Amino acid sequence: MSALKRKRGGKGPGRNTKKVKLLENGTKPETTEMGQNKEITVPAPVSMGKWKNKERVLVFSSRGINFRTRHLMQDLRTMMPHTKADTKMDRKDKLFVINEVCEIKNCNKCIFFEAKKKQDLYMWVANVPHGPSAKFLVQNIHTLAELKMTGNCLKGSRPLLSFDPQFDKEPHYALLKELFIQIFSTPQYHPRSQPFSMSNLRLPPSK
């Protein structure tokens, strides 16, 4: 056993040492600015950005919904990475209970599906807790399982929201436009978001 002891984690003479080429006279070569400019710098990935927009949307419903509404809620949670889920709300509870549920879940936006008499379905879109809120009658539902999505859009990517020019003319339409933008748009640099990608599809010529 040798009497010499090496320190744990220490660098030996042949480990991780950078070899430097010497000139004939024994001097080190000088590094010029041209040599330093040849170094390639790789930019930071997109996920390294700072997540500033802390929008969180609570998506849940009342009791008495059918399977199509349940699949629609699951599709919204799948496409929107900034959503949270909760159990079904009792029919006896008033609508102001939604503010308390959103506060517990740390959400500032809400999409609430209200079923009445197991026939009509209403969708509440609200900014919690001070409003505004809007109520819509849902008449036609198509889930993701029924639709054929052509392209390579990633799940959780930032969508493109398009509005009719009428939304900029009337004040109540402009309010709904801003509410939809804040709810359905994925916040930039969200940890669960994915980059938006679009493919150029070549359609066959029409006969």
N, CA, C and O of each residue as an XYZ file, in Angstrom:
828
protein
N       0.855     -1.193      0.000
C       0.000      0.000      0.000
C       0.879      1.226      0.000
O       1.808      1.338      0.800
N       0.588      2.133     -0.887
C       1.460      3.288     -1.016
C       1.192      4.289      0.095
O       0.067      4.442      0.571
N       2.256      4.961      0.490
C       2.135      5.935      1.575
C       1.511      7.225      1.099
O       0.990      7.998      1.904
N       1.556      7.474     -0.221
C       0.986      8.712     -0.756
C      -0.523      8.560     -0.890
O      -1.007      7.538     -1.375
N      -1.242      9.547     -0.473
C      -2.699      9.548     -0.551
C      -3.156     10.703     -1.429
O      -2.697     11.839     -1.302
N      -4.057     10.376     -2.303
C      -4.629     11.430     -3.142
C      -5.905     11.956     -2.514
O      -6.656     11.214     -1.881
N      -6.135     13.229     -2.695
C      -7.373     13.816     -2.198
C      -8.540     13.358     -3.061
O      -8.444     13.269     -4.285
N      -9.644     13.071     -2.380
C     -10.838     12.645     -3.106
C     -11.348     13.796     -3.978
O     -11.504     14.925     -3.513
N     -11.601     13.483     -5.242
C     -12.093     14.503     -6.161
C     -10.993     15.357     -6.754
O     -11.270     16.254     -7.550
N      -9.766     15.099     -6.388
C      -8.676     15.889     -6.928
C      -8.352     15.504     -8.350
O      -8.661     14.392     -8.779
N      -7.743     16.389     -9.076
C      -7.395     16.157    -10.473
C      -5.954     15.684    -10.547
O      -5.036     16.358    -10.080
N      -5.773     14.513    -11.141
C      -4.435     13.998    -11.322
C      -3.730     14.696    -12.454
O      -4.311     15.554    -13.117
N      -2.465     14.334    -12.685
C      -1.710     15.008    -13.741
C      -2.229     14.704    -15.134
O      -2.006     15.479    -16.064
N      -2.939     13.550    -15.291
C      -3.400     13.208    -16.634
C      -4.895     13.285    -16.813
O      -5.416     12.861    -17.844
N      -5.600     13.818    -15.829
C      -7.067     13.853    -15.901
C      -7.561     15.276    -16.125
O      -7.180     16.208    -15.417
N      -8.437     15.417    -17.147
C      -9.113     16.689    -17.416
C      -8.131     17.856    -17.549
O      -8.438     18.978    -17.145
N      -6.979     17.595    -18.102
C      -6.009     18.671    -18.313
C      -6.023     19.039    -19.787
O      -6.066     18.174    -20.662
N      -5.988     20.313    -20.039
C      -6.029     20.815    -21.403
C      -4.607     20.951    -21.931
O      -3.788     21.665    -21.351
N      -4.322     20.273    -23.017
C      -2.993     20.326    -23.602
C      -2.851     21.588    -24.438
O      -3.735     21.921    -25.226
N      -1.747     22.283    -24.265
C      -1.469     23.518    -24.987
C      -0.266     23.285    -25.878
O       0.786     22.839    -25.419
N      -0.429     23.592    -27.159
C       0.684     23.456    -28.088
C       1.652     24.623    -27.905
O       1.242     25.783    -27.863
N       2.923     24.306    -27.797
C       3.956     25.319    -27.633
C       4.673     25.532    -28.959
O       4.774     24.626    -29.786
N       5.160     26.736    -29.135
C       5.947     27.048    -30.318
C       7.369     26.539    -30.140
O       7.697     25.944    -29.114
N       8.231     26.779    -31.164
C       9.604     26.276    -31.111
C      10.399     26.919    -29.985
O      11.257     26.271    -29.385
N      10.122     28.199    -29.688
C      10.868     28.863    -28.628
C      10.272     28.621    -27.248
O      10.755     29.179    -26.263
N       9.223     27.790    -27.162
C       8.659     27.451    -25.862
C       7.576     28.388    -25.380
O       7.137     28.266    -24.237
N       7.125     29.323    -26.208
C       6.083     30.269    -25.803
C       4.735     29.778    -26.297
O       4.659     29.026    -27.269
N       3.658     30.210    -25.620
C       2.301     29.829    -25.996
C       1.826     30.695    -27.150
O       2.171     31.876    -27.203
N       1.060     30.160    -28.061
C       0.531     30.978    -29.168
C      -0.494     31.972    -28.655
O      -1.251     31.690    -27.726
N      -0.503     33.137    -29.278
C      -1.439     34.185    -28.890
C      -2.789     33.945    -29.564
O      -2.858     33.597    -30.743
N      -3.867     34.139    -28.786
C      -5.224     33.992    -29.328
C      -5.679     35.334    -29.882
O      -5.758     36.319    -29.147
N      -5.968     35.372    -31.135
C      -6.397     36.606    -31.795
C      -7.910     36.739    -31.717
O      -8.615     35.804    -31.335
N      -8.395     37.921    -32.090
C      -9.835     38.161    -32.094
C     -10.539     37.350    -33.173
O     -11.702     36.977    -33.023
N      -9.816     37.078    -34.276
C     -10.415     36.281    -35.340
C     -10.692     34.866    -34.866
O     -11.695     34.262    -35.247
N      -9.803     34.339    -34.035
C     -10.016     32.990    -33.516
C     -11.162     32.934    -32.532
O     -11.882     31.938    -32.462
N     -11.333     34.013    -31.762
C     -12.430     34.026    -30.811
C     -13.779     34.193    -31.500
O     -14.792     33.684    -31.019
N     -13.795     34.908    -32.628
C     -15.052     35.128    -33.333
C     -15.553     33.871    -34.027
O     -16.729     33.794    -34.385
N     -14.675     32.875    -34.227
C     -15.086     31.651    -34.889
C     -15.898     30.742    -33.973
O     -16.469     29.754    -34.435
N     -15.958     31.060    -32.689
C     -16.730     30.236    -31.769
C     -18.222     30.400    -32.053
O     -18.708     31.514    -32.249
N     -18.929     29.295    -32.072
C     -20.361     29.284    -32.372
C     -21.130     29.323    -31.066
O     -20.924     28.479    -30.195
N     -22.010     30.294    -30.927
C     -22.842     30.401    -29.731
C     -24.233     29.870    -30.048
O     -24.836     30.249    -31.052
N     -24.732     29.001    -29.197
C     -26.051     28.398    -29.368
C     -27.047     29.184    -28.534
O     -26.830     29.332    -27.331
N     -28.143     29.703    -29.119
C     -29.128     30.463    -28.330
C     -29.850     29.566    -27.340
O     -29.928     28.350    -27.517
N     -30.370     30.184    -26.308
C     -31.087     29.437    -25.277
C     -32.396     28.906    -25.834
O     -32.987     29.537    -26.710
N     -32.866     27.760    -25.348
C     -34.148     27.223    -25.835
C     -35.308     28.102    -25.431
O     -35.173     28.989    -24.587
N     -36.466     27.844    -26.051
C     -37.644     28.667    -25.799
C     -38.124     28.516    -24.360
O     -38.623     29.469    -23.762
N     -37.974     27.320    -23.812
C     -38.475     27.066    -22.464
C     -37.706     27.828    -21.396
O     -38.143     27.881    -20.246
N     -36.559     28.424    -21.753
C     -35.791     29.182    -20.780
C     -36.377     30.564    -20.544
O     -35.903     31.286    -19.667
N     -37.407     30.955    -21.311
C     -38.033     32.248    -21.107
C     -38.780     32.308    -19.787
O     -39.048     31.282    -19.162
N     -39.108     33.506    -19.378
C     -39.783     33.690    -18.096
C     -41.285     33.619    -18.293
O     -41.842     34.280    -19.170
N     -41.925     32.821    -17.479
C     -43.376     32.636    -17.526
C     -44.017     33.743    -16.711
O     -44.015     33.702    -15.480
N     -44.572     34.741    -17.409
C     -45.129     35.915    -16.741
C     -46.652     35.854    -16.643
O     -47.223     36.226    -15.617
N     -47.307     35.391    -17.695
C     -48.769     35.358    -17.725
C     -49.265     34.138    -16.953
O     -49.193     33.014    -17.450
N     -49.763     34.357    -15.749
C     -50.162     33.258    -14.865
C     -51.662     32.965    -14.969
O     -52.333     32.774    -13.954
N     -52.175     32.930    -16.183
C     -53.592     32.628    -16.352
C     -53.846     31.148    -16.056
O     -53.157     30.272    -16.578
N     -54.841     30.887    -15.217
C     -55.260     29.514    -14.923
C     -56.780     29.437    -15.069
O     -57.512     30.246    -14.498
N     -57.232     28.467    -15.830
C     -58.653     28.338    -16.155
C     -59.186     27.070    -15.496
O     -58.625     25.987    -15.661
N     -60.268     27.219    -14.753
C     -60.936     26.077    -14.129
C     -62.056     25.597    -15.050
O     -62.951     26.367    -15.399
N     -62.005     24.328    -15.439
C     -62.999     23.730    -16.332
C     -63.712     22.620    -15.565
O     -63.109     21.597    -15.240
N     -64.985     22.824    -15.282
C     -65.768     21.801    -14.597
C     -67.237     22.014    -14.933
O     -67.569     22.895    -15.726
N     -68.118     21.216    -14.339
C     -69.531     21.231    -14.720
C     -70.397     20.921    -13.512
O     -69.912     20.616    -12.423
N     -71.688     21.010    -13.749
C     -72.666     20.621    -12.737
C     -73.053     19.156    -12.941
O     -72.656     18.531    -13.924
N     -73.814     18.629    -12.023
C     -74.268     17.244    -12.150
C     -75.408     17.158    -13.174
O     -76.169     18.108    -13.363
N     -75.503     16.005    -13.822
C     -76.561     15.800    -14.797
C     -76.129     15.938    -16.241
O     -76.984     15.942    -17.125
N     -74.819     16.054    -16.525
C     -74.357     16.163    -17.906
C     -74.269     14.770    -18.525
O     -74.169     13.769    -17.814
N     -74.307     14.718    -19.837
C     -74.203     13.438    -20.533
C     -72.760     13.164    -20.916
O     -71.864     13.940    -20.585
N     -72.540     12.065    -21.609
C     -71.175     11.645    -21.930
C     -70.529     12.571    -22.945
O     -69.310     12.737    -22.914
N     -71.303     13.188    -23.856
C     -70.711     14.082    -24.855
C     -70.157     15.342    -24.194
O     -69.092     15.825    -24.577
N     -70.857     15.864    -23.228
C     -70.349     17.034    -22.505
C     -69.106     16.682    -21.708
O     -68.173     17.481    -21.618
N     -69.091     15.501    -21.137
C     -67.907     15.074    -20.393
C     -66.693     14.936    -21.309
O     -65.582     15.301    -20.925
N     -66.901     14.409    -22.521
C     -65.804     14.308    -23.480
C     -65.368     15.690    -23.967
O     -64.183     15.914    -24.215
N     -66.315     16.613    -24.104
C     -65.966     17.977    -24.508
C     -65.095     18.655    -23.454
O     -64.128     19.338    -23.794
N     -65.427     18.472    -22.191
C     -64.600     19.045    -21.126
C     -63.198     18.446    -21.138
O     -62.213     19.160    -20.952
N     -63.111     17.144    -21.354
C     -61.802     16.501    -21.396
C     -60.983     16.990    -22.581
O     -59.764     17.120    -22.475
N     -61.636     17.262    -23.712
C     -60.923     17.794    -24.876
C     -60.379     19.193    -24.597
O     -59.262     19.514    -25.003
N     -61.156     20.025    -23.911
C     -60.672     21.363    -23.564
C     -59.474     21.283    -22.625
O     -58.517     22.041    -22.779
N     -59.516     20.386    -21.667
C     -58.373     20.228    -20.759
C     -57.153     19.690    -21.486
O     -56.020     19.994    -21.113
N     -57.381     18.888    -22.525
C     -56.259     18.340    -23.282
C     -55.590     19.413    -24.131
O     -54.363     19.479    -24.194
N     -56.386     20.251    -24.781
C     -55.833     21.263    -25.680
C     -55.283     22.474    -24.939
O     -54.406     23.164    -25.458
N     -55.776     22.744    -23.745
C     -55.352     23.924    -22.989
C     -54.509     23.472    -21.799
O     -55.052     22.958    -20.821
N     -53.188     23.655    -21.869
C     -52.336     23.175    -20.764
C     -52.450     23.996    -19.493
O     -51.946     23.572    -18.453
N     -53.094     25.155    -19.536
C     -53.190     26.012    -18.356
C     -54.535     25.852    -17.651
O     -54.993     26.782    -16.987
N     -55.176     24.685    -17.784
C     -56.464     24.442    -17.143
C     -56.302     23.577    -15.902
O     -55.297     22.889    -15.719
N     -57.323     23.636    -15.060
C     -57.413     22.782    -13.883
C     -58.810     22.180    -13.827
O     -59.772     22.753    -14.336
N     -58.900     21.016    -13.200
C     -60.169     20.296    -13.121
C     -60.663     20.272    -11.682
O     -59.902     20.478    -10.737
N     -61.959     20.014    -11.545
C     -62.568     19.901    -10.226
C     -63.775     18.974    -10.330
O     -64.241     18.662    -11.426
N     -64.269     18.544     -9.186
C     -65.427     17.658     -9.162
C     -66.686     18.412     -9.595
O     -66.710     19.642     -9.629
N     -67.720     17.655     -9.923
C     -68.975     18.259    -10.368
C     -69.646     19.011     -9.223
O     -69.629     18.578     -8.071
N     -70.231     20.138     -9.572
C     -70.906     20.959     -8.573
C     -72.351     20.501     -8.410
O     -73.010     20.124     -9.378
N     -72.823     20.540     -7.185
C     -74.188     20.097     -6.901
C     -75.195     21.076     -7.499
O     -74.915     22.269     -7.619
N     -76.361     20.569     -7.871
C     -77.386     21.420     -8.476
C     -77.945     22.438     -7.483
O     -78.386     23.515     -7.884
N     -77.930     22.109     -6.206
C     -78.491     23.012     -5.203
C     -77.590     24.217     -4.939
O     -78.053     25.226     -4.408
N     -76.322     24.125     -5.300
C     -75.395     25.231     -5.051
C     -75.677     26.389     -6.003
O     -76.062     26.193     -7.156
N     -75.474     27.594     -5.491
C     -75.646     28.793     -6.309
C     -74.387     29.047     -7.137
O     -73.335     28.447     -6.913
N     -74.535     29.955     -8.098
C     -73.414     30.213     -9.001
C     -72.262     30.941     -8.322
O     -71.122     30.830     -8.775
N     -72.528     31.689     -7.237
C     -71.429     32.404     -6.585
C     -70.462     31.449     -5.884
O     -69.379     31.860     -5.467
N     -70.850     30.171     -5.750
C     -69.929     29.179     -5.181
C     -68.731     28.963     -6.107
O     -67.664     28.540     -5.661
N     -68.911     29.255     -7.399
C     -67.812     29.086     -8.357
C     -66.630     29.974     -7.983
O     -65.480     29.578     -8.167
N     -66.901     31.180     -7.457
C     -65.809     32.061     -7.037
C     -64.974     31.427     -5.931
O     -63.749     31.549     -5.931
N     -65.626     30.755     -4.996
C     -64.893     30.111     -3.910
C     -64.073     28.927     -4.422
O     -62.945     28.708     -3.981
N     -64.647     28.167     -5.356
C     -63.915     27.026     -5.914
C     -62.692     27.497     -6.694
O     -61.621     26.898     -6.596
N     -62.851     28.577     -7.472
C     -61.717     29.117     -8.227
C     -60.641     29.663     -7.299
O     -59.451     29.548     -7.595
N     -61.041     30.251     -6.192
C     -60.060     30.759     -5.239
C     -59.283     29.616     -4.593
O     -58.081     29.738     -4.359
N     -59.960     28.510     -4.305
C     -59.269     27.354     -3.731
C     -58.295     26.749     -4.738
O     -57.193     26.341     -4.371
N     -58.697     26.692     -5.996
C     -57.859     26.120     -7.048
C     -56.844     27.114     -7.606
O     -56.066     26.762     -8.493
N     -56.839     28.343     -7.104
C     -55.904     29.379     -7.558
C     -56.092     29.663     -9.057
O     -55.121     29.730     -9.809
N     -57.348     29.827     -9.476
C     -57.678     30.113    -10.871
C     -58.350     31.482    -10.958
O     -59.108     31.873    -10.071
N     -58.059     32.198    -12.036
C     -58.675     33.504    -12.250
C     -59.621     33.533    -13.444
O     -60.198     34.580    -13.740
N     -59.794     32.406    -14.139
C     -60.764     32.273    -15.225
C     -61.523     30.969    -15.031
O     -61.046     30.055    -14.359
N     -62.711     30.892    -15.626
C     -63.555     29.719    -15.402
C     -64.392     29.420    -16.641
O     -64.902     30.326    -17.299
N     -64.521     28.128    -16.944
C     -65.466     27.620    -17.942
C     -66.346     26.603    -17.221
O     -65.875     25.544    -16.807
N     -67.620     26.935    -17.076
C     -68.543     26.107    -16.305
C     -69.684     25.650    -17.202
O     -70.352     26.470    -17.831
N     -69.904     24.344    -17.259
C     -70.989     23.765    -18.047
C     -72.147     23.447    -17.105
O     -72.005     22.680    -16.152
N     -73.288     24.052    -17.395
C     -74.473     23.889    -16.561
C     -75.535     23.126    -17.347
O     -75.973     23.564    -18.410
N     -75.939     21.984    -16.810
C     -76.969     21.161    -17.446
C     -78.297     21.370    -16.734
O     -78.368     21.353    -15.506
N     -79.347     21.568    -17.522
C     -80.684     21.769    -16.963
C     -81.645     20.763    -17.579
O     -81.774     20.668    -18.800
N     -82.316     20.014    -16.708
C     -83.325     19.021    -17.093
C     -82.755     17.965    -18.032
O     -83.496     17.324    -18.778
N     -81.440     17.787    -17.992
C     -80.747     16.782    -18.806
C     -81.008     16.954    -20.299
O     -80.893     16.001    -21.070
N     -81.357     18.164    -20.698
C     -81.621     18.442    -22.111
C     -80.797     19.619    -22.606
O     -80.050     19.498    -23.577
N     -80.932     20.757    -21.936
C     -80.224     21.966    -22.354
C     -78.877     22.047    -21.644
O     -78.751     21.703    -20.469
N     -77.876     22.511    -22.387
C     -76.533     22.684    -21.847
C     -76.113     24.134    -22.044
O     -76.168     24.659    -23.157
N     -75.694     24.775    -20.963
C     -75.232     26.165    -20.991
C     -73.760     26.207    -20.585
O     -73.322     25.476    -19.696
N     -73.019     27.065    -21.248
C     -71.604     27.234    -20.947
C     -71.373     28.641    -20.410
O     -71.649     29.630    -21.090
N     -70.868     28.719    -19.197
C     -70.515     29.993    -18.577
C     -69.023     30.245    -18.775
O     -68.195     29.384    -18.477
N     -68.695     31.415    -19.274
C     -67.304     31.853    -19.419
C     -67.149     33.102    -18.577
O     -67.825     34.102    -18.817
N     -66.259     33.055    -17.585
C     -66.223     34.141    -16.607
C     -64.797     34.480    -16.225
O     -63.886     33.655    -16.275
N     -64.651     35.748    -15.838
C     -63.418     36.232    -15.222
C     -63.674     36.334    -13.721
O     -64.526     37.105    -13.278
N     -62.943     35.564    -12.959
C     -63.212     35.428    -11.525
C     -62.321     36.399    -10.758
O     -61.159     36.562    -11.130
N     -62.814     37.053     -9.697
C     -64.181     36.999     -9.175
C     -65.041     38.197     -9.557
O     -66.232     38.202     -9.249
N     -64.485     39.211    -10.213
C     -65.199     40.469    -10.432
C     -65.847     40.562    -11.815
O     -66.405     41.604    -12.158
N     -65.783     39.497    -12.612
C     -66.422     39.535    -13.918
C     -65.505     40.132    -14.976
O     -64.368     40.497    -14.678
N     -65.983     40.232    -16.192
C     -67.341     39.938    -16.670
C     -67.569     38.444    -16.896
O     -66.631     37.647    -16.862
N     -68.821     38.084    -17.126
C     -69.181     36.697    -17.403
C     -70.181     36.668    -18.555
O     -70.939     37.614    -18.769
N     -70.163     35.565    -19.286
C     -71.066     35.396    -20.432
C     -71.642     33.987    -20.393
O     -70.975     33.038    -19.982
N     -72.891     33.867    -20.828
C     -73.600     32.592    -20.825
C     -73.999     32.238    -22.251
O     -74.596     33.052    -22.957
N     -73.669     31.024    -22.669
C     -73.940     30.573    -24.029
C     -74.752     29.277    -23.983
O     -74.579     28.447    -23.090
N     -75.629     29.129    -24.957
C     -76.386     27.894    -25.125
C     -75.635     26.993    -26.105
O     -75.410     27.369    -27.256
N     -75.253     25.813    -25.646
C     -74.508     24.859    -26.475
C     -75.516     24.003    -27.229
O     -76.312     23.287    -26.622
N     -75.476     24.082    -28.544
C     -76.446     23.361    -29.366
C     -75.832     22.210    -30.145
O     -76.526     21.241    -30.453
N     -74.561     22.289    -30.468
C     -73.942     21.253    -31.296
C     -72.552     20.958    -30.748
O     -71.759     21.876    -30.541
N     -72.256     19.696    -30.512
C     -70.981     19.291    -29.915
C     -70.304     18.289    -30.839
O     -70.910     17.302    -31.257
N     -69.043     18.557    -31.149
C     -68.197     17.615    -31.882
C     -66.911     17.455    -31.079
O     -66.187     18.427    -30.860
N     -66.630     16.246    -30.645
C     -65.437     15.982    -29.848
C     -64.249     15.699    -30.760
O     -64.398     15.567    -31.974
N     -63.069     15.607    -30.153
C     -61.864     15.334    -30.935
C     -61.872     13.938    -31.539
O     -61.240     13.702    -32.568
N     -62.583     13.015    -30.907
C     -62.636     11.658    -31.444
C     -63.405     11.600    -32.758
O     -63.200     10.681    -33.550
N     -64.283     12.565    -32.999
C     -65.085     12.573    -34.221
C     -64.439     13.371    -35.339
O     -64.797     13.198    -36.504
N     -63.491     14.245    -35.010
C     -62.890     15.121    -36.008
C     -61.560     14.556    -36.479
O     -60.857     13.880    -35.727
N     -61.228     14.833    -37.710
C     -59.947     14.433    -38.274
C     -59.087     15.680    -38.408
O     -59.321     16.514    -39.283
N     -58.092     15.803    -37.539
C     -57.220     16.969    -37.543
C     -56.059     16.730    -38.508
O     -55.186     15.904    -38.240
N     -56.049     17.445    -39.618
C     -54.985     17.298    -40.603
C     -53.841     18.241    -40.258
O     -54.063     19.423    -39.997
N     -52.621     17.721    -40.256
C     -51.454     18.536    -39.924
C     -50.660     17.910    -38.803
O     -50.903     16.767    -38.416
N     -49.713     18.665    -38.284
C     -48.849     18.162    -37.218
C     -48.843     19.112    -36.029
O     -47.803     19.312    -35.401
N     -49.990     19.696    -35.716
C     -50.070     20.593    -34.568
C     -49.884     19.795    -33.282
O     -50.477     18.730    -33.112
N     -49.070     20.308    -32.393
C     -48.772     19.614    -31.150
C     -49.843     19.906    -30.113
O     -50.459     20.972    -30.110
N     -50.048     18.945    -29.241
C     -50.999     19.130    -28.148
C     -50.411     20.107    -27.142
O     -49.282     19.928    -26.684
N     -51.167     21.132    -26.800
C     -50.663     22.145    -25.888
C     -49.945     23.289    -26.564
O     -49.359     24.127    -25.878
N     -49.968     23.359    -27.907
C     -49.327     24.470    -28.604
C     -50.206     25.712    -28.509
O     -51.390     25.627    -28.181
N     -49.618     26.855    -28.797
C     -50.345     28.114    -28.708
C     -51.223     28.268    -29.944
O     -50.697     28.332    -31.055
N     -52.537     28.329    -29.789
C     -53.429     28.353    -30.949
C     -53.502     29.735    -31.585
O     -53.095     30.739    -31.000
N     -54.028     29.749    -32.792
C     -54.307     30.996    -33.502
C     -55.796     31.277    -33.384
O     -56.616     30.522    -33.905
N     -56.147     32.355    -32.705
C     -57.544     32.730    -32.527
C     -57.928     33.739    -33.603
O     -57.274     34.770    -33.759
N     -58.973     33.444    -34.330
C     -59.441     34.338    -35.397
C     -60.848     34.810    -35.066
O     -61.687     34.032    -34.611
N     -61.098     36.102    -35.302
C     -62.388     36.713    -34.990
C     -62.911     37.450    -36.215
O     -62.149     37.894    -37.073
N     -64.214     37.564    -36.270
C     -64.881     38.309    -37.333
C     -64.663     39.809    -37.116
O     -64.532     40.238    -35.969
N     -64.620     40.625    -38.185
C     -64.465     42.085    -37.986
C     -65.561     42.712    -37.141
O     -65.375     43.806    -36.607
N     -66.693     42.045    -37.010
C     -67.784     42.577    -36.193
C     -67.385     42.677    -34.723
O     -67.951     43.484    -33.986
N     -66.414     41.864    -34.286
C     -65.996     41.886    -32.888
C     -65.270     43.179    -32.519
O     -65.131     43.482    -31.334
N     -64.807     43.941    -33.500
C     -64.125     45.202    -33.216
C     -65.048     46.412    -33.328
O     -64.639     47.525    -32.996
N     -66.272     46.221    -33.784
C     -67.182     47.349    -33.983
C     -68.081     47.585    -32.775
O     -68.247     48.724    -32.338
N     -68.654     46.531    -32.242
C     -69.571     46.659    -31.116
C     -68.822     46.493    -29.796
O     -67.926     45.654    -29.707
N     -69.168     47.274    -28.765
C     -68.428     47.187    -27.488
C     -68.613     45.851    -26.778
O     -67.665     45.342    -26.181
N     -69.817     45.267    -26.827
C     -70.008     43.992    -26.130
C     -69.297     42.852    -26.848
O     -68.858     41.895    -26.210
N     -69.179     42.947    -28.189
C     -68.404     41.947    -28.912
C     -66.911     42.085    -28.610
O     -66.202     41.085    -28.502
N     -66.439     43.319    -28.475
C     -65.031     43.530    -28.129
C     -64.712     42.975    -26.742
O     -63.620     42.460    -26.505
N     -65.679     43.087    -25.828
C     -65.484     42.521    -24.495
C     -65.401     41.000    -24.549
O     -64.561     40.399    -23.879
N     -66.270     40.373    -25.347
C     -66.215     38.923    -25.502
C     -64.924     38.477    -26.178
O     -64.373     37.430    -25.839
N     -64.443     39.265    -27.129
C     -63.195     38.927    -27.801
C     -62.033     38.910    -26.819
O     -61.227     37.979    -26.831
N     -61.938     39.919    -25.978
C     -60.857     39.965    -24.997
C     -60.991     38.837    -23.980
O     -59.987     38.286    -23.529
N     -62.216     38.493    -23.621
C     -62.429     37.396    -22.672
C     -62.009     36.059    -23.279
O     -61.396     35.235    -22.600
N     -62.334     35.842    -24.542
C     -61.929     34.602    -25.208
C     -60.415     34.520    -25.365
O     -59.832     33.446    -25.225
N     -59.777     35.655    -25.657
C     -58.322     35.656    -25.816
C     -57.639     35.287    -24.510
O     -56.687     34.506    -24.505
N     -58.115     35.840    -23.406
C     -57.487     35.555    -22.119
C     -57.727     34.124    -21.657
O     -56.910     33.573    -20.921
N     -58.827     33.514    -22.073
C     -59.149     32.164    -21.599
C     -58.513     31.095    -22.481
O     -57.867     30.181    -21.969
N     -58.683     31.195    -23.791
C     -58.287     30.105    -24.675
C     -56.842     30.205    -25.153
O     -56.308     29.210    -25.641
N     -56.195     31.339    -25.038
C     -54.810     31.441    -25.500
C     -53.866     30.887    -24.442
O     -53.964     31.236    -23.266
N     -52.958     30.027    -24.866
C     -51.983     29.439    -23.951
C     -50.943     30.485    -23.575
O     -50.387     31.127    -24.466
N     -50.659     30.683    -22.291
C     -49.656     31.680    -21.896
C     -48.281     31.353    -22.467
O     -47.889     30.189    -22.549
N     -47.567     32.382    -22.854
C     -46.231     32.187    -23.415
C     -45.273     31.677    -22.345
O     -45.319     32.109    -21.193
N     -44.398     30.743    -22.749
C     -43.407     30.111    -21.863
C     -44.070     29.304    -20.745
O     -43.473     29.119    -19.684
N     -45.288     28.825    -20.968
C     -45.919     27.969    -19.958
C     -45.137     26.660    -19.863
O     -44.713     26.136    -20.893
N     -44.933     26.113    -18.660
C     -44.122     24.887    -18.540
C     -44.670     23.704    -19.329
O     -43.898     22.861    -19.786
N     -45.974     23.626    -19.495
C     -46.571     22.494    -20.205
C     -46.899     22.807    -21.662
O     -47.444     21.957    -22.366
N     -46.578     24.002    -22.119
C     -46.894     24.372    -23.500
C     -45.838     23.818    -24.445
O     -44.723     23.495    -24.036
N     -46.210     23.713    -25.712
C     -45.319     23.231    -26.749
C     -45.305     24.232    -27.891
O     -46.268     24.976    -28.076
N     -44.215     24.257    -28.665
C     -44.132     25.255    -29.744
C     -45.165     24.999    -30.822
O     -45.552     23.860    -31.082
N     -45.604     26.085    -31.443
C     -46.593     25.984    -32.521
C     -45.894     25.556    -33.797
O     -44.849     26.101    -34.152
N     -46.460     24.594    -34.477
C     -45.896     24.110    -35.735
C     -47.012     23.980    -36.755
O     -48.133     23.590    -36.429
N     -46.690     24.310    -37.977
C     -47.684     24.238    -39.050
C     -47.019     23.618    -40.272
O     -45.898     23.980    -40.628
N     -47.695     22.712    -40.892
C     -47.160     22.039    -42.073
C     -47.891     22.528    -43.316
O     -49.097     22.774    -43.293
N     -47.143     22.660    -44.384
C     -47.736     23.035    -45.664
C     -48.221     21.770    -46.368
O     -47.414     20.927    -46.760
N     -49.510     21.642    -46.525
C     -50.096     20.449    -47.124
C     -50.255     20.658    -48.625
O     -50.742     21.695    -49.074
N     -49.842     19.670    -49.377
C     -50.006     19.710    -50.829
C     -51.234     18.882    -51.193
O     -51.221     17.654    -51.103
N     -52.272     19.562    -51.599
C     -53.504     18.876    -51.957
C     -53.424     18.403    -53.399
O     -52.835     19.087    -54.236
N     -54.000     17.255    -53.707
C     -53.981     16.779    -55.100
C     -54.808     17.689    -55.985
O     -55.779     18.283    -55.516
N     -54.452     17.814    -57.244
C     -55.223     18.691    -58.150
C     -56.628     18.158    -58.348
O     -56.854     16.951    -58.433
N     -57.557     19.082    -58.417
C     -58.958     18.700    -58.608
C     -59.181     18.225    -60.036
O     -58.643     18.789    -60.989
N     -59.975     17.190    -60.160
C     -60.235     16.626    -61.486
C     -61.439     17.302    -62.139
O     -61.808     16.957    -63.262
